[in-house]
Amino acid sequence: MSYETILYDAADGIAKITLNRPETLNAFNNKMTEETIDAFKQAGRDKAVRCIVITGSGRAFSSGQDLKAVQDRGEDFSIGDHLRSGYNRLILQMVQLEKPIVGAINGVAAGAGCGVALACDLRIASHKACFMQAFSRVGLIPDSGTTWLLTRLIGYSRAYQMAVTADRIPADKALEWGLVNVVAPEEQLMEIVMAWAGPLSTGPTLAYGLTKRAMIKAMNMTLEEALAYEAQLQEIAGRSHDRMEGVQAFLEKREPQFKGE
């Protein structure tokens, strides 16, 4: 499918979404938000796709909301309605999508762009990348899921620090704080991302998805509730092709051939 503001391609079990407005540092306008939502929908529905990579073109991942696009909409513009119809849908879609999402954070991830990066399951950052909660610079609060995602990743104190100072958090500090899984040299970023995405695209996709569902839900559960939910989902995983193939491969001392189902 052809898009105007993003690039999308799928091959060898991996869908790659590239935010493609480099002249604005990949700032989100309505078109890019809608196209990104559509691309994730397409990747979610395509059974051949078992892992998704999202990155940005040029020197940024995403600088967040395109403020000029907002200003052009005039005084009647409702930020709340804008969030409900756009970013809220995108972040929920990413968190609920039961396929691994790998963020290739190639440059700045600011504002809503930071929210999209945090909604990925794994984040691999270029050594030139940085994360920034820029909302306070324009008198706003963090949105795009960052109040929920960021505090769970790095704790309240650091998350609040990022929110009120709007400081850039460079890649090395992001790694130290737990914002990213790996920091890579800029020129090796996509090579390392694909080295992670490759095994995910041939792994037990159903189990990966159920794991994601269980961990997200467990964030708001008691231990007793989480144990009960684990048993429920394990019953589903235990009846899958991949579970039977995994056990058989173990017994036969060979590599499993997972189908993702």
C-alpha angles and dihedrals in degrees: 000000000000122000133185102214104026138040121230130187134156127200138148093009094306126107115200121202116191120191100224115193097100093161087067095036085258094298114179120249122173092269094054092046092052093045092049090051090050093048092052089048090052092048091048094052096044107092090199090062112081101160133030128209121195124190142146132252121240121004100330139061091207133318090208128240118014098240093193090058089053094047091051090060092068136222096314091066112127114209091194093055089044091056094044094051097041129013095028090057093046096049093046090048092053095045092047096044106108097214124086114267117202118196114211097199102198099170142339117357105191135167111334088002088062089051091054091048092050091049089064116098094226129022125202112184134199112236085246093056124107138181125224138178096207098170098102090059088070096036097261137121124243114277139164090081095300096125087060102034100040097048090051092049101045107008133255099283097054092039091053090046090056091047099051100035096040086209121164112250107209122218096260092053090043088057092048091050095047097250092124136029099216139008115213135186108266094244092051099043100105093039090056093042091054090047086060096039095049097066091041090056091057098038133096096293095182091055091047090052095046089048090054091048092049095048095047092048092045090062088077100034138090117243090256091053092047092051091051092048092049090055091050094051093040088059088058093046091045091060095050129110090239093056091052091045091048093053093045092049090050091052092046092045095235137117112275120245102217121194096193092246 
